[in-house]
Amino acid sequence: MGRGNRLKSDSLFMGIVVGVIIPVIVFGILYGVGQVLDFYSGQTEVLKYKTIGLVSIFSNMLGLRYYLVKLKYDKTGRGILMITFVFALIYFGFYL
């Protein structure tokens, strides 16, 4: 199986992996942007952790749509949805 085909496998494990990787990458990007904005604006916390976390969790919807609608991979979509709910529960447990 080639590298490009690994992301196109219909399995629950693949959905969990994709569901973890997407928010981590988005969180890193938004955190970096927030640090740059903090530096240049002179303010602290232009982008709050709560906002970055929520947007990162929401970013899983892009992967979910891609795997469910475009590729029709139900198992992978379920894995992404499952990990998204776990992240959402952790988020609300942390900030409520």
Secondary structure, DSSP 4 states (H G I P E B T S, - for coil): --HHHHTT---HHHHHHHHHHHHHHHHHHHHHHHHHHHHHH--S-SS-HHHHHHHHHHTHHHHHHIIIIIS--HHHHHHHHHHHHHHHHHHHHHH-
